[in-house]
Amino acid sequence: MLHGCIPLIIMDNVHTVFESILDYDAFAVRIREFSLDDIPTILGAYSEEQVRGARCEGVCDAHLLIYTSRHLPQEMDPPPPSNTFSY
């Protein structure tokens, strides 16, 4: 997420960490287990604006999901400009 990656959650009926306080749907893509063969089609249906929005949300929330004892830098790089998923 810090580098502009958009998490794919491929597990049915899962409660992700901090889901009660984080809007995962704003920065991640949930795919049903039976839809694995359709991943390229599902990801290809996302608009440039949706991808950009998910990347921005992911950068904003990434610090909440990093397990480290070190401090994060004050400023993180913005997500890359690419508007496509890499798979």
KEKE-203101 format. One record per atom (N, C-alpha, C, O): z, x negated, y negated. Coordinates in nm, 2 decimals, decimal comma. Atoms other than C-alpha are relative to their C-alpha. Layout:
<pts>
{z:Z; x:X; y:Y} $
...
</pts>
This chain:
<pts>
{z:0,00; x:-0,08; y:0,12} $
{z:0,00; x:0,00; y:0,00} $
{z:0,00; x:-0,09; y:-0,13} $
{z:-0,06; x:-0,05; y:-0,23} $
{z:0,00; x:0,09; y:0,11} $
{z:0,07; x:-0,29; y:-0,23} $
{z:-0,14; x:-0,05; y:-0,03} $
{z:-0,17; x:-0,09; y:-0,15} $
{z:0,14; x:0,05; y:0,02} $
{z:-0,29; x:-0,40; y:-0,18} $
{z:-0,10; x:0,11; y:0,00} $
{z:-0,22; x:0,08; y:0,02} $
{z:0,09; x:-0,11; y:0,01} $
{z:-0,45; x:-0,06; y:-0,21} $
{z:-0,03; x:0,07; y:0,13} $
{z:-0,12; x:0,15; y:0,13} $
{z:0,02; x:-0,07; y:-0,13} $
{z:-0,43; x:0,04; y:0,15} $
{z:0,06; x:0,14; y:0,00} $
{z:0,16; x:0,16; y:-0,06} $
{z:-0,05; x:-0,14; y:-0,01} $
{z:-0,39; x:0,41; y:0,23} $
{z:0,04; x:0,02; y:0,14} $
{z:-0,04; x:0,01; y:0,24} $
{z:-0,05; x:-0,02; y:-0,14} $
{z:-0,17; x:0,47; y:0,54} $
{z:-0,06; x:0,12; y:0,07} $
{z:-0,08; x:0,22; y:0,01} $
{z:0,04; x:-0,11; y:-0,09} $
{z:-0,31; x:0,68; y:0,82} $
{z:0,12; x:0,03; y:0,09} $
{z:0,17; x:-0,06; y:0,16} $
{z:-0,11; x:-0,05; y:-0,09} $
{z:-0,04; x:0,88; y:1,00} $
{z:-0,07; x:0,08; y:0,11} $
{z:-0,11; x:0,19; y:0,09} $
{z:0,07; x:-0,07; y:-0,11} $
{z:-0,18; x:0,96; y:1,34} $
{z:0,10; x:0,03; y:0,11} $
{z:0,12; x:-0,04; y:0,21} $
{z:-0,10; x:-0,04; y:-0,10} $
{z:0,10; x:1,13; y:1,52} $
{z:0,04; x:0,15; y:-0,04} $
{z:0,08; x:0,17; y:-0,15} $
{z:-0,03; x:-0,14; y:0,02} $
{z:0,16; x:1,50; y:1,55} $
{z:0,16; x:0,02; y:-0,01} $
{z:0,23; x:-0,04; y:0,06} $
{z:-0,14; x:-0,04; y:0,01} $
{z:0,50; x:1,65; y:1,44} $
{z:0,09; x:-0,11; y:-0,02} $
{z:0,20; x:-0,12; y:0,04} $
{z:-0,09; x:0,11; y:0,03} $
{z:0,64; x:1,33; y:1,30} $
{z:0,06; x:0,02; y:-0,14} $
{z:0,00; x:0,07; y:-0,23} $
{z:-0,07; x:0,00; y:0,13} $
{z:0,90; x:1,31; y:1,03} $
{z:0,01; x:-0,14; y:-0,04} $
{z:0,09; x:-0,22; y:0,02} $
{z:0,01; x:0,14; y:0,04} $
{z:0,83; x:0,99; y:0,84} $
{z:0,13; x:-0,04; y:-0,08} $
{z:0,20; x:0,05; y:-0,14} $
{z:-0,12; x:0,04; y:0,08} $
{z:1,10; x:0,78; y:0,67} $
{z:-0,01; x:0,04; y:-0,15} $
{z:-0,12; x:0,03; y:-0,21} $
{z:-0,01; x:-0,04; y:0,14} $
{z:1,21; x:0,91; y:0,33} $
{z:-0,09; x:0,12; y:-0,03} $
{z:-0,12; x:0,15; y:-0,15} $
{z:0,09; x:-0,12; y:0,02} $
{z:0,98; x:1,22; y:0,38} $
{z:0,06; x:0,11; y:-0,09} $
{z:-0,01; x:0,18; y:-0,15} $
{z:-0,07; x:-0,11; y:0,08} $
{z:1,24; x:1,44; y:0,21} $
{z:-0,01; x:-0,04; y:-0,15} $
{z:0,01; x:0,05; y:-0,23} $
{z:0,01; x:0,04; y:0,14} $
{z:1,20; x:1,24; y:-0,11} $
{z:-0,13; x:-0,05; y:-0,05} $
{z:-0,16; x:-0,06; y:-0,17} $
{z:0,13; x:0,05; y:0,03} $
{z:0,85; x:1,10; y:-0,09} $
{z:-0,11; x:0,10; y:0,03} $
{z:-0,10; x:0,16; y:0,14} $
{z:0,11; x:-0,09; y:-0,03} $
{z:0,53; x:1,30; y:-0,11} $
{z:-0,11; x:-0,08; y:0,07} $
{z:-0,20; x:-0,13; y:0,01} $
{z:0,10; x:0,08; y:-0,08} $
{z:0,34; x:1,13; y:0,17} $
{z:-0,14; x:0,05; y:-0,01} $
{z:-0,24; x:-0,03; y:-0,01} $
{z:0,13; x:-0,06; y:0,01} $
{z:0,05; x:1,37; y:0,13} $
{z:-0,07; x:-0,05; y:-0,13} $
{z:-0,20; x:-0,04; y:-0,14} $
{z:0,06; x:0,05; y:0,12} $
{z:-0,01; x:1,21; y:-0,22} $
{z:-0,05; x:-0,14; y:0,02} $
{z:-0,14; x:-0,18; y:-0,05} $
{z:0,04; x:0,13; y:-0,02} $
{z:-0,06; x:0,86; y:-0,08} $
{z:-0,04; x:-0,04; y:0,14} $
{z:-0,08; x:-0,16; y:0,17} $
{z:0,04; x:0,02; y:-0,14} $
{z:-0,13; x:0,89; y:0,30} $
{z:-0,09; x:0,10; y:0,05} $
{z:-0,10; x:0,21; y:-0,01} $
{z:0,09; x:-0,10; y:-0,07} $
{z:-0,37; x:1,06; y:0,53} $
{z:0,06; x:0,03; y:0,13} $
{z:0,08; x:-0,06; y:0,21} $
{z:-0,05; x:-0,04; y:-0,13} $
{z:-0,24; x:1,26; y:0,82} $
{z:-0,12; x:0,05; y:0,09} $
{z:-0,20; x:0,13; y:0,04} $
{z:0,11; x:-0,04; y:-0,09} $
{z:-0,47; x:1,30; y:1,12} $
{z:0,07; x:0,04; y:0,13} $
{z:0,15; x:-0,03; y:0,19} $
{z:-0,06; x:-0,05; y:-0,12} $
{z:-0,39; x:1,51; y:1,42} $
{z:-0,05; x:-0,09; y:0,12} $
{z:-0,16; x:-0,14; y:0,11} $
{z:0,03; x:0,09; y:-0,11} $
{z:-0,39; x:1,32; y:1,75} $
{z:-0,13; x:0,05; y:0,07} $
{z:-0,21; x:-0,04; y:0,12} $
{z:0,12; x:-0,04; y:-0,06} $
{z:-0,67; x:1,54; y:1,89} $
{z:-0,13; x:-0,02; y:-0,08} $
{z:-0,24; x:0,00; y:-0,04} $
{z:0,11; x:0,02; y:0,09} $
{z:-0,89; x:1,45; y:1,59} $
{z:-0,04; x:-0,15; y:-0,01} $
{z:-0,12; x:-0,19; y:-0,10} $
{z:0,03; x:0,15; y:0,01} $
{z:-0,92; x:1,07; y:1,67} $
{z:-0,15; x:-0,03; y:-0,01} $
{z:-0,19; x:-0,12; y:-0,08} $
{z:0,14; x:0,03; y:0,00} $
{z:-1,29; x:1,09; y:1,74} $
{z:-0,06; x:0,04; y:-0,14} $
{z:-0,17; x:-0,01; y:-0,17} $
{z:0,05; x:-0,04; y:0,13} $
{z:-1,34; x:1,25; y:1,39} $
{z:0,05; x:-0,08; y:-0,11} $
{z:0,02; x:-0,04; y:-0,23} $
{z:-0,05; x:0,08; y:0,11} $
{z:-1,17; x:0,98; y:1,19} $
{z:-0,10; x:-0,04; y:-0,10} $
{z:-0,08; x:-0,02; y:-0,22} $
{z:0,10; x:0,04; y:0,10} $
{z:-1,49; x:0,85; y:1,03} $
{z:-0,04; x:0,12; y:-0,09} $
{z:-0,06; x:0,10; y:-0,21} $
{z:0,04; x:-0,12; y:0,07} $
{z:-1,59; x:1,20; y:0,93} $
{z:0,11; x:0,05; y:-0,10} $
{z:0,09; x:0,09; y:-0,21} $
{z:-0,12; x:-0,04; y:0,08} $
{z:-1,24; x:1,29; y:0,80} $
{z:0,02; x:-0,09; y:-0,12} $
{z:0,03; x:-0,04; y:-0,23} $
{z:-0,02; x:0,09; y:0,11} $
{z:-1,21; x:0,98; y:0,59} $
{z:-0,12; x:0,00; y:-0,10} $
{z:-0,10; x:-0,01; y:-0,22} $
{z:0,12; x:-0,01; y:0,09} $
{z:-1,57; x:1,01; y:0,46} $
{z:0,00; x:0,12; y:-0,09} $
{z:-0,07; x:0,13; y:-0,19} $
{z:0,00; x:-0,13; y:0,08} $
{z:-1,49; x:1,36; y:0,33} $
{z:0,09; x:-0,02; y:-0,13} $
{z:0,09; x:0,07; y:-0,22} $
{z:-0,08; x:0,02; y:0,12} $
{z:-1,24; x:1,21; y:0,07} $
{z:-0,09; x:-0,04; y:-0,11} $
{z:-0,17; x:-0,13; y:-0,10} $
{z:0,08; x:0,04; y:0,12} $
{z:-1,38; x:1,19; y:-0,28} $
{z:0,05; x:-0,13; y:-0,06} $
{z:0,16; x:-0,17; y:-0,02} $
{z:-0,04; x:0,13; y:0,07} $
{z:-1,37; x:0,88; y:-0,49} $
{z:0,13; x:0,03; y:-0,08} $
{z:0,22; x:-0,06; y:-0,08} $
{z:-0,12; x:-0,03; y:0,08} $
{z:-1,11; x:1,05; y:-0,71} $
{z:0,12; x:0,02; y:0,09} $
{z:0,23; x:-0,03; y:0,05} $
{z:-0,11; x:-0,01; y:-0,09} $
{z:-0,89; x:1,14; y:-0,41} $
{z:0,05; x:-0,14; y:0,05} $
{z:0,17; x:-0,16; y:0,06} $
{z:-0,04; x:0,14; y:-0,05} $
{z:-0,90; x:0,78; y:-0,28} $
{z:0,07; x:-0,08; y:-0,11} $
{z:0,17; x:-0,14; y:-0,09} $
{z:-0,06; x:0,07; y:0,11} $
{z:-0,82; x:0,64; y:-0,62} $
{z:0,14; x:0,05; y:-0,03} $
{z:0,23; x:-0,02; y:-0,05} $
{z:-0,13; x:-0,06; y:0,03} $
{z:-0,53; x:0,88; y:-0,67} $
{z:0,10; x:-0,04; y:0,11} $
{z:0,22; x:-0,07; y:0,08} $
{z:-0,09; x:0,04; y:-0,11} $
{z:-0,39; x:0,80; y:-0,32} $
{z:0,05; x:-0,14; y:-0,02} $
{z:0,16; x:-0,18; y:0,01} $
{z:-0,04; x:0,14; y:0,02} $
{z:-0,40; x:0,43; y:-0,40} $
{z:0,10; x:-0,02; y:-0,11} $
{z:0,19; x:-0,10; y:-0,10} $
{z:-0,09; x:0,01; y:0,11} $
{z:-0,23; x:0,47; y:-0,73} $
{z:0,14; x:0,05; y:0,04} $
{z:0,24; x:-0,01; y:0,01} $
{z:-0,13; x:-0,06; y:-0,04} $
{z:0,05; x:0,69; y:-0,58} $
{z:0,06; x:-0,10; y:0,10} $
{z:0,18; x:-0,12; y:0,10} $
{z:-0,06; x:0,10; y:-0,10} $
{z:0,09; x:0,43; y:-0,29} $
{z:0,06; x:-0,12; y:-0,07} $
{z:0,16; x:-0,17; y:-0,03} $
{z:-0,05; x:0,12; y:0,08} $
{z:0,13; x:0,14; y:-0,54} $
{z:0,14; x:0,04; y:-0,06} $
{z:0,23; x:-0,04; y:-0,07} $
{z:-0,13; x:-0,05; y:0,07} $
{z:0,40; x:0,35; y:-0,73} $
{z:0,11; x:0,01; y:0,10} $
{z:0,23; x:-0,02; y:0,06} $
{z:-0,10; x:-0,03; y:-0,10} $
{z:0,59; x:0,43; y:-0,41} $
{z:0,02; x:-0,12; y:0,10} $
{z:0,12; x:-0,11; y:0,18} $
{z:-0,01; x:0,11; y:-0,10} $
{z:0,54; x:0,10; y:-0,21} $
{z:0,13; x:-0,07; y:0,00} $
{z:0,18; x:-0,10; y:0,11} $
{z:-0,13; x:0,07; y:0,01} $
{z:0,86; x:-0,06; y:-0,33} $
{z:0,11; x:0,07; y:0,08} $
{z:0,21; x:0,01; y:0,12} $
{z:-0,09; x:-0,08; y:-0,08} $
{z:1,05; x:0,22; y:-0,15} $
{z:-0,01; x:-0,02; y:0,15} $
{z:0,09; x:0,01; y:0,22} $
{z:0,03; x:0,02; y:-0,14} $
{z:0,90; x:0,13; y:0,18} $
{z:0,00; x:-0,14; y:0,05} $
{z:-0,03; x:-0,17; y:0,17} $
{z:0,00; x:0,14; y:-0,04} $
{z:0,93; x:-0,25; y:0,18} $
{z:0,14; x:-0,04; y:0,05} $
{z:0,24; x:-0,02; y:-0,03} $
{z:-0,13; x:0,04; y:-0,06} $
{z:1,20; x:-0,39; y:0,40} $
{z:0,01; x:-0,15; y:-0,03} $
{z:-0,05; x:-0,23; y:0,04} $
{z:-0,02; x:0,14; y:0,04} $
{z:1,31; x:-0,72; y:0,23} $
{z:0,13; x:-0,01; y:-0,07} $
{z:0,19; x:0,08; y:-0,13} $
{z:-0,12; x:0,03; y:0,08} $
{z:1,61; x:-0,89; y:0,09} $
{z:-0,03; x:-0,06; y:-0,13} $
{z:0,06; x:-0,09; y:-0,21} $
{z:0,04; x:0,07; y:0,13} $
{z:1,41; x:-1,05; y:-0,19} $
{z:-0,04; x:0,11; y:-0,10} $
{z:-0,06; x:0,22; y:-0,06} $
{z:0,04; x:-0,09; y:0,11} $
{z:1,33; x:-0,89; y:-0,52} $
{z:-0,15; x:0,00; y:-0,01} $
{z:-0,21; x:-0,10; y:0,01} $
{z:0,15; x:-0,01; y:0,02} $
{z:0,98; x:-0,77; y:-0,58} $
{z:-0,03; x:-0,04; y:-0,14} $
{z:0,05; x:-0,04; y:-0,23} $
{z:0,04; x:0,04; y:0,13} $
{z:0,78; x:-0,90; y:-0,87} $
{z:0,01; x:0,12; y:-0,10} $
{z:-0,01; x:0,23; y:-0,06} $
{z:-0,01; x:-0,11; y:0,09} $
{z:0,82; x:-0,70; y:-1,19} $
{z:-0,13; x:0,08; y:-0,01} $
{z:-0,13; x:0,20; y:-0,03} $
{z:0,13; x:-0,07; y:0,00} $
{z:0,45; x:-0,62; y:-1,20} $
{z:-0,08; x:-0,03; y:0,12} $
{z:-0,09; x:-0,14; y:0,17} $
{z:0,09; x:0,01; y:-0,12} $
{z:0,23; x:-0,55; y:-0,90} $
{z:-0,14; x:0,02; y:-0,05} $
{z:-0,17; x:0,09; y:-0,14} $
{z:0,14; x:-0,02; y:0,03} $
{z:-0,14; x:-0,58; y:-0,90} $
{z:-0,04; x:0,14; y:0,02} $
{z:0,01; x:0,21; y:0,11} $
{z:0,05; x:-0,13; y:-0,02} $
{z:-0,33; x:-0,25; y:-0,94} $
{z:-0,08; x:0,01; y:0,13} $
{z:-0,13; x:-0,10; y:0,18} $
{z:0,08; x:-0,01; y:-0,12} $
{z:-0,51; x:-0,12; y:-0,63} $
{z:-0,14; x:-0,04; y:-0,03} $
{z:-0,19; x:-0,04; y:-0,14} $
{z:0,14; x:0,04; y:0,02} $
{z:-0,86; x:-0,25; y:-0,57} $
{z:-0,09; x:0,11; y:-0,04} $
{z:-0,06; x:0,23; y:-0,02} $
{z:0,09; x:-0,11; y:0,06} $
{z:-1,15; x:-0,06; y:-0,74} $
{z:-0,08; x:0,07; y:0,11} $
{z:-0,14; x:0,17; y:0,08} $
{z:0,09; x:-0,06; y:-0,10} $
{z:-1,33; x:0,02; y:-0,41} $
{z:0,04; x:0,15; y:0,02} $
{z:0,16; x:0,18; y:0,02} $
{z:-0,03; x:-0,14; y:-0,02} $
{z:-1,36; x:0,39; y:-0,35} $
{z:-0,03; x:0,05; y:0,14} $
{z:-0,04; x:0,17; y:0,16} $
{z:0,02; x:-0,03; y:-0,14} $
{z:-1,41; x:0,38; y:0,02} $
{z:0,11; x:-0,05; y:0,09} $
{z:0,18; x:-0,14; y:0,06} $
{z:-0,10; x:0,04; y:-0,10} $
{z:-1,19; x:0,36; y:0,32} $
{z:-0,06; x:-0,11; y:0,08} $
{z:-0,18; x:-0,12; y:0,10} $
{z:0,05; x:0,11; y:-0,09} $
{z:-1,22; x:0,05; y:0,54} $
{z:0,06; x:0,03; y:0,14} $
{z:0,18; x:0,04; y:0,16} $
{z:-0,04; x:-0,03; y:-0,14} $
{z:-1,21; x:0,13; y:0,91} $
{z:-0,09; x:-0,07; y:0,09} $
{z:-0,07; x:-0,06; y:0,22} $
</pts>
